C-alpha cells in the first residue's frame, strides 16, 4: 500500500493534475501524462527506490496500477 501512495505522490509532483488519483486511471487519457512526463515520473521513482526501469518496460505502462506492478517486480528482484 505504501508503494501505491508513493507512486501517486510522484505523479502529482510531476503533473498538473489536481484531483484524486486512483489505481485504474489511464496515464495518458485521464491524467494527461505525455512521454516526457512519464520519463520524469519513472526517473523520480528510479532514484527513490534505487532501481532501473528499462525503456522496453515503459511500453506496458498504461494505468497507474501498471507503474505500481512494475515497481513491485523490480523491487522483488532486489530483495530475493
C-alpha angles and dihedrals in degrees: 000000000000090000090056091052091050093050091050091048092052092047090052092048092052101042140050091241110134101175134080116293120213133185095255099055118118110242095219106027099038104027100029095231112165127197093272091049090050091052090050091050094047093045090052092049091047090055094044094051100030092236137124122233111197121226092245089057090062093066093071095050106105106137133030093259089057089065091049091048092049092050090049089053093049093045093048090057090054094049097048 
